[in-house]
Amino acid sequence: MITRLFGRQPFGLAIAAPYIVFLAVVMAYPLAYAVWISFYDYVFAAPGVSLDHEFVGLANYRAALTDPRVQQSFVNIVVFLAINVPLTVSLSMVLASALNAITRWTAAFRVAFYVPYVTASVSLIGVWMLLFSEDGIVNSILGPLAPSPSWLVNDALAMPSIALFVTWKQLGFYILLYLAALQAVPRELYESASTDGAGALQRFWHITVPGVRSTTLIVLILSIIVGANLFTEPYLLTNGGGPDGASSSPVLLIYQKGIQQGNPDVASAIGVLLVIGVGLLSLISTRLTKES
Protein backbone atom coordinates (compact mmCIF):
# COMPACT_ATOMS: atom_id res chain seq x y z
CA MET A 1 0.00 0.00 0.00
CA ILE A 2 2.82 2.42 0.90
CA THR A 3 4.64 1.56 -2.33
CA ARG A 4 1.49 2.22 -4.32
CA LEU A 5 1.00 5.62 -2.71
CA PHE A 6 4.59 6.86 -2.54
CA GLY A 7 6.40 4.75 -5.16
CA ARG A 8 9.48 2.62 -4.66
CA GLN A 9 11.53 5.49 -3.24
CA PRO A 10 9.42 7.18 -0.52
CA PHE A 11 12.55 8.73 1.01
CA GLY A 12 13.36 10.50 -2.25
CA LEU A 13 9.79 11.77 -2.46
CA ALA A 14 10.05 13.06 1.11
CA ILE A 15 13.22 14.97 0.22
CA ALA A 16 11.56 16.46 -2.88
CA ALA A 17 8.30 17.27 -1.08
CA PRO A 18 9.33 20.76 0.20
CA TYR A 19 10.30 21.83 -3.30
CA ILE A 20 7.08 20.38 -4.73
CA VAL A 21 5.11 22.37 -2.18
CA PHE A 22 7.16 25.47 -3.03
CA LEU A 23 6.39 25.08 -6.75
CA ALA A 24 2.71 24.53 -6.03
CA VAL A 25 2.42 27.61 -3.81
CA VAL A 26 4.68 30.02 -5.70
CA MET A 27 4.07 28.95 -9.32
CA ALA A 28 1.16 26.55 -9.88
CA TYR A 29 -1.41 28.34 -7.70
CA PRO A 30 -0.68 31.88 -9.01
CA LEU A 31 -0.79 30.60 -12.60
CA ALA A 32 -4.11 28.83 -12.05
CA TYR A 33 -5.50 31.89 -10.28
CA ALA A 34 -4.37 34.14 -13.14
CA VAL A 35 -6.12 31.88 -15.65
CA TRP A 36 -9.30 32.11 -13.55
CA ILE A 37 -9.06 35.91 -13.30
CA SER A 38 -8.63 36.20 -17.07
CA PHE A 39 -12.17 34.89 -17.61
CA TYR A 40 -13.84 37.29 -15.17
CA ASP A 41 -14.47 41.01 -14.77
CA TYR A 42 -12.05 41.29 -11.87
CA VAL A 43 -11.00 44.29 -9.80
CA PHE A 44 -8.91 44.54 -6.67
CA ALA A 45 -10.80 45.04 -3.41
CA ALA A 46 -9.82 46.08 0.09
CA PRO A 47 -8.89 43.27 2.50
CA GLY A 48 -11.98 41.61 3.91
CA VAL A 49 -14.27 43.00 1.18
CA SER A 50 -16.01 40.39 -0.97
CA LEU A 51 -17.07 41.30 -4.52
CA ASP A 52 -18.99 39.37 -7.14
CA HIS A 53 -16.98 38.90 -10.30
CA GLU A 54 -18.95 38.55 -13.52
CA PHE A 55 -17.91 35.82 -15.94
CA VAL A 56 -16.97 37.49 -19.25
CA GLY A 57 -15.56 34.55 -21.20
CA LEU A 58 -12.94 35.58 -23.74
CA ALA A 59 -13.64 39.32 -23.48
CA ASN A 60 -10.37 40.02 -21.66
CA TYR A 61 -8.44 38.09 -24.30
CA ARG A 62 -10.15 40.05 -27.07
CA ALA A 63 -9.31 43.28 -25.26
CA ALA A 64 -5.68 42.23 -24.95
CA LEU A 65 -5.30 41.01 -28.52
CA THR A 66 -6.91 44.12 -30.04
CA ASP A 67 -4.91 46.57 -27.92
CA PRO A 68 -2.21 48.16 -30.14
CA ARG A 69 0.12 48.51 -27.13
CA VAL A 70 -0.12 44.78 -26.40
CA GLN A 71 0.47 43.93 -30.05
CA GLN A 72 3.50 46.22 -30.10
CA SER A 73 4.90 44.66 -26.93
CA PHE A 74 4.79 41.15 -28.42
CA VAL A 75 6.44 42.43 -31.61
CA ASN A 76 9.13 44.02 -29.42
CA ILE A 77 9.76 40.71 -27.66
CA VAL A 78 10.10 38.93 -31.00
CA VAL A 79 12.70 41.52 -32.02
CA PHE A 80 14.44 41.10 -28.68
CA LEU A 81 14.55 37.30 -28.94
CA ALA A 82 15.71 37.44 -32.57
CA ILE A 83 18.77 39.41 -31.40
CA ASN A 84 19.35 38.02 -27.92
CA VAL A 85 18.93 34.26 -28.39
CA PRO A 86 21.32 33.75 -31.35
CA LEU A 87 23.91 36.05 -29.76
CA THR A 88 23.61 34.29 -26.41
CA VAL A 89 23.98 30.79 -27.84
CA SER A 90 26.80 31.60 -30.26
CA LEU A 91 28.87 33.90 -28.03
CA SER A 92 28.59 31.74 -24.92
CA MET A 93 29.57 28.61 -26.85
CA VAL A 94 32.54 30.28 -28.57
CA LEU A 95 33.80 31.99 -25.42
CA ALA A 96 33.39 28.82 -23.36
CA SER A 97 35.42 26.89 -25.95
CA ALA A 98 38.13 29.56 -25.83
CA LEU A 99 38.21 29.52 -22.02
CA ASN A 100 38.34 25.74 -22.04
CA ALA A 101 41.39 25.81 -24.33
CA ILE A 102 43.53 28.33 -22.46
CA THR A 103 45.79 27.22 -19.62
CA ARG A 104 46.73 30.52 -17.95
CA TRP A 105 44.50 33.04 -16.15
CA THR A 106 41.52 30.71 -16.58
CA ALA A 107 39.91 31.57 -13.23
CA ALA A 108 40.36 35.31 -13.78
CA PHE A 109 38.65 35.19 -17.17
CA ARG A 110 35.78 33.11 -15.82
CA VAL A 111 35.20 35.53 -12.95
CA ALA A 112 35.37 38.50 -15.33
CA PHE A 113 32.60 37.05 -17.49
CA TYR A 114 30.49 35.98 -14.49
CA VAL A 115 30.61 39.25 -12.52
CA PRO A 116 27.96 41.07 -14.64
CA TYR A 117 25.54 38.18 -14.13
CA VAL A 118 25.68 38.37 -10.32
CA THR A 119 25.71 42.17 -10.22
CA ALA A 120 22.40 43.92 -9.57
CA SER A 121 20.70 45.06 -12.77
CA VAL A 122 20.05 48.53 -11.36
CA SER A 123 23.75 49.29 -10.96
CA LEU A 124 24.63 47.88 -14.38
CA ILE A 125 21.86 49.90 -15.99
CA GLY A 126 23.47 53.02 -14.56
CA VAL A 127 26.72 52.10 -16.32
CA TRP A 128 24.86 51.31 -19.56
CA MET A 129 23.08 54.68 -19.49
CA LEU A 130 26.43 56.37 -18.94
CA LEU A 131 27.72 54.64 -22.06
CA PHE A 132 24.72 55.02 -24.37
CA SER A 133 23.06 58.28 -23.33
CA GLU A 134 22.97 61.16 -25.78
CA ASP A 135 26.18 62.64 -24.36
CA GLY A 136 27.60 59.27 -23.33
CA ILE A 137 30.95 57.67 -24.02
CA VAL A 138 29.84 55.68 -27.07
CA ASN A 139 28.41 58.72 -28.84
CA SER A 140 31.54 60.71 -28.00
CA ILE A 141 33.66 58.02 -29.66
CA LEU A 142 31.40 57.76 -32.71
CA GLY A 143 31.21 61.53 -33.15
CA PRO A 144 29.25 62.40 -36.31
CA LEU A 145 28.38 58.70 -36.78
CA ALA A 146 26.36 58.62 -33.55
CA PRO A 147 22.62 57.97 -34.10
CA SER A 148 20.14 60.79 -33.68
CA PRO A 149 17.99 60.40 -31.63
CA SER A 150 20.36 58.52 -29.37
CA TRP A 151 20.31 54.77 -28.70
CA LEU A 152 17.81 54.53 -25.85
CA VAL A 153 15.39 57.14 -27.19
CA ASN A 154 15.45 55.90 -30.76
CA ASP A 155 12.41 53.94 -31.99
CA ALA A 156 14.55 51.59 -34.06
CA LEU A 157 17.49 51.17 -31.65
CA ALA A 158 15.89 51.07 -28.17
CA MET A 159 14.96 47.37 -28.17
CA PRO A 160 18.19 46.21 -29.89
CA SER A 161 20.15 48.19 -27.28
CA ILE A 162 18.24 46.43 -24.49
CA ALA A 163 18.86 43.07 -26.19
CA LEU A 164 22.61 43.75 -26.27
CA PHE A 165 22.56 44.74 -22.59
CA VAL A 166 20.76 41.56 -21.52
CA THR A 167 23.06 39.43 -23.69
CA TRP A 168 26.13 40.95 -22.04
CA LYS A 169 24.70 40.63 -18.54
CA GLN A 170 23.54 37.02 -18.85
CA LEU A 171 26.50 35.74 -20.86
CA GLY A 172 28.59 34.62 -17.88
CA PHE A 173 25.94 32.18 -16.66
CA TYR A 174 25.61 30.47 -20.04
CA ILE A 175 29.39 30.33 -20.44
CA LEU A 176 29.59 28.34 -17.21
CA LEU A 177 26.93 25.95 -18.51
CA TYR A 178 28.93 25.33 -21.66
CA LEU A 179 32.18 25.00 -19.71
CA ALA A 180 30.61 22.26 -17.61
CA ALA A 181 29.37 20.51 -20.76
CA LEU A 182 32.78 20.73 -22.44
CA GLN A 183 34.34 18.73 -19.61
CA ALA A 184 32.37 15.73 -20.85
CA VAL A 185 33.72 15.99 -24.42
CA PRO A 186 36.72 13.61 -24.65
CA ARG A 187 40.05 15.32 -25.34
CA GLU A 188 40.98 12.35 -27.51
CA LEU A 189 38.48 13.47 -30.14
CA TYR A 190 40.26 16.81 -30.55
CA GLU A 191 43.67 15.13 -30.63
CA SER A 192 42.53 12.62 -33.25
CA ALA A 193 41.00 15.37 -35.37
CA SER A 194 44.21 17.41 -35.16
CA THR A 195 46.23 14.37 -36.22
CA ASP A 196 43.95 13.94 -39.24
CA GLY A 197 44.57 17.55 -40.23
CA ALA A 198 41.36 19.18 -39.02
CA GLY A 199 41.65 22.88 -38.30
CA ALA A 200 40.31 24.75 -35.28
CA LEU A 201 37.05 25.69 -37.03
CA GLN A 202 36.47 22.10 -38.20
CA ARG A 203 37.12 20.75 -34.71
CA PHE A 204 34.71 23.29 -33.25
CA TRP A 205 31.94 22.56 -35.77
CA HIS A 206 32.23 18.76 -35.86
CA ILE A 207 33.20 18.00 -32.24
CA THR A 208 32.30 20.88 -29.92
CA VAL A 209 28.89 21.77 -31.35
CA PRO A 210 27.53 18.17 -31.37
CA GLY A 211 29.18 17.44 -28.02
CA VAL A 212 27.28 20.23 -26.20
CA ARG A 213 23.96 19.86 -28.03
CA SER A 214 21.98 19.06 -24.88
CA THR A 215 23.39 22.17 -23.20
CA THR A 216 22.50 24.22 -26.26
CA LEU A 217 18.88 23.15 -25.82
CA ILE A 218 18.97 24.28 -22.19
CA VAL A 219 20.53 27.63 -23.16
CA LEU A 220 17.90 28.11 -25.87
CA ILE A 221 14.99 27.49 -23.52
CA LEU A 222 16.44 29.55 -20.67
CA SER A 223 17.24 32.52 -22.92
CA ILE A 224 13.71 32.43 -24.36
CA ILE A 225 12.20 32.39 -20.87
CA VAL A 226 14.47 35.21 -19.66
CA GLY A 227 13.65 37.28 -22.72
CA ALA A 228 9.92 36.73 -22.39
CA ASN A 229 10.08 37.94 -18.78
CA LEU A 230 11.83 41.18 -19.72
CA PHE A 231 10.84 43.90 -17.24
CA THR A 232 13.63 45.65 -15.35
CA GLU A 233 15.60 46.74 -18.41
CA PRO A 234 12.84 48.58 -20.33
CA TYR A 235 11.39 49.89 -17.07
CA LEU A 236 14.67 51.59 -16.11
CA LEU A 237 16.64 52.00 -19.32
CA THR A 238 13.87 53.53 -21.44
CA ASN A 239 11.65 54.96 -18.70
CA GLY A 240 8.87 52.39 -18.89
CA GLY A 241 9.01 51.14 -22.46
CA GLY A 242 9.70 54.33 -24.38
CA PRO A 243 9.97 55.93 -26.77
CA ASP A 244 6.24 55.60 -27.46
CA GLY A 245 6.14 51.90 -26.58
CA ALA A 246 9.05 50.95 -28.85
CA SER A 247 10.74 49.00 -26.02
CA SER A 248 7.74 47.89 -23.98
CA SER A 249 7.38 44.21 -23.10
CA PRO A 250 4.36 42.05 -22.18
CA VAL A 251 5.52 41.74 -18.57
CA LEU A 252 5.92 45.51 -18.33
CA LEU A 253 2.38 45.93 -19.66
CA ILE A 254 1.11 43.37 -17.16
CA TYR A 255 2.53 45.54 -14.40
CA GLN A 256 1.16 48.76 -15.89
CA LYS A 257 -2.33 47.40 -16.57
CA GLY A 258 -2.64 45.22 -13.49
CA ILE A 259 -1.03 47.41 -10.82
CA GLN A 260 -0.94 50.97 -12.11
CA GLN A 261 -4.22 51.01 -14.05
CA GLY A 262 -6.20 48.54 -11.92
CA ASN A 263 -7.12 46.08 -14.70
CA PRO A 264 -5.85 42.73 -13.39
CA ASP A 265 -8.28 40.81 -15.60
CA VAL A 266 -6.75 42.07 -18.86
CA ALA A 267 -3.27 41.82 -17.33
CA SER A 268 -3.93 38.16 -16.49
CA ALA A 269 -5.05 37.52 -20.06
CA ILE A 270 -1.78 39.01 -21.33
CA GLY A 271 0.12 36.77 -18.90
CA VAL A 272 -1.68 33.64 -20.08
CA LEU A 273 -0.99 34.53 -23.72
CA LEU A 274 2.67 35.06 -22.84
CA VAL A 275 2.92 31.67 -21.12
CA ILE A 276 1.37 29.98 -24.16
CA GLY A 277 3.77 31.80 -26.49
CA VAL A 278 6.83 30.86 -24.43
CA GLY A 279 5.66 27.26 -24.24
CA LEU A 280 5.26 27.08 -28.01
CA LEU A 281 8.67 28.65 -28.65
CA SER A 282 10.32 26.26 -26.19
CA LEU A 283 8.60 23.28 -27.83
CA ILE A 284 9.70 24.40 -31.30
CA SER A 285 13.27 24.90 -30.07
CA THR A 286 13.28 21.42 -28.55
CA ARG A 287 11.99 19.81 -31.72
CA LEU A 288 14.44 21.66 -33.96
CA THR A 289 17.40 20.84 -31.71
CA LYS A 290 16.52 17.13 -31.56
CA GLU A 291 15.99 16.92 -35.33
CA SER A 292 19.35 18.57 -36.02
Order of alpha helices (4+ residues) and beta strands (2+ residues): alpha-alpha-alpha-beta-beta-alpha-alpha-alpha-alpha-alpha-alpha-alpha-alpha-alpha-alpha-alpha-alpha
